Amino acid sequence: MRRAALVLGACVVMMGLVVMIAGPLRAATPEPSVLVPGDPRSDGEGPGLVGSPIAVALGVVLLGVVSAGATLLVLRLTREE
């Protein structure tokens, strides 16, 4: 039980550090922007795919594996014997 409290405390401290390191976010100016004709993502082509869909799919799978591992770790640390 004490071990789980230490793990939870460490996670809270790490999340606090992440929030402090991120710093303040800047918003856009309130002035209207000039519209650019056409699609800004490509040179006169249609919308198409933006980014890398394979990398996104791998990222989603990696996120699932990490969250499953974290769940198993918490269950193992908090089990009653």
Phi, psi and omega in degrees: 000318180293324179296318179296322178295322178294318179296316179297318178297319178296321179295319179296318179296317180296319179295322177297319178295320179298317180294319181290324181290326182300325178073179181288145178264146180258135178267168177288162178288154181284355180284144179291145180265158180280132179283133177265127180291143178089190182267117183287351183276341183214170182274078175075007180265180177288182184302309178060192179268135178250130180089203183234102183296330179292318178296323178295317179297318178295323177296320178294317178297317179298318178298320177296318179295317180296317181292324176294319177296319178295321178297315179297322178296315179296318179297320180292321182285335184255007181289149179264136182258000000 
